[in-house]
Every structure is written in structure tokens, then in C-alpha cells.
Amino acid sequence: MDTKRLQSYTISSGRRQVAVQVAWSPAEALVEYLRGLGCRSDEITRTRADALSWRGMTFTATPVADD
């Protein structure tokens, strides 16, 4: 049984929340956010499952709690 589902993720840069993205995983949410900014795939470095680095900035994705 597949338990994966789309979820909302808060995208943050440092302590600042910059977006909310809907995706299947934190990594996908981050990539989609950065690609939307015009970032190329070869500029993105994965640092953790829920964090990516781009041009010296680290972005993290945190699941939004269900109400």
C-alpha cells in the first residue's frame, strides 16, 4: 500500500519563511521552489533530505502541520 501523498511544506532560508510549496517530498518542494526562481539544476547542492544549497544560501523544507 502506497502511503505517499502531496503535502504542504514551508520553505525557509535561514530563519525567514520564503514560501509554501506543495510536493511529494521535502526535496521536491525545494527543487520546485528554486527552479521557479530560475535556478539551474547544476547550481543546486543537496545537503540533507530536507535541505538544499544554492549560491551559498541554505533552504530547508518543513512539513506544514495538518489542522
Residue, then its C-alpha position, 0 to 999 in steps of 0.5 A: m500500500d502506497t502511503k505517499r501523498l502531496q503535502s504542504y511544506t514551508i520553505s525557509s532560508g535561514r530563519r525567514q519563511v520564503a514560501v509554501q510549496v506543495a510536493w511529494s517530498p521535502a526535496e521536491a518542494l525545494v527543487e520546485y521552489l528554486r527552479g521557479l526562481g530560475c535556478r539551474s539544476d547544476e547550481i543546486t547542492r543537496t545537503r540533507a533530505d530536507a535541505l538544499s544549497w544554492r549560491g551559498m544560501t541554505f533552504t530547508a523544507t518543513p512539513v506544514a502541520d495538518d489542522 
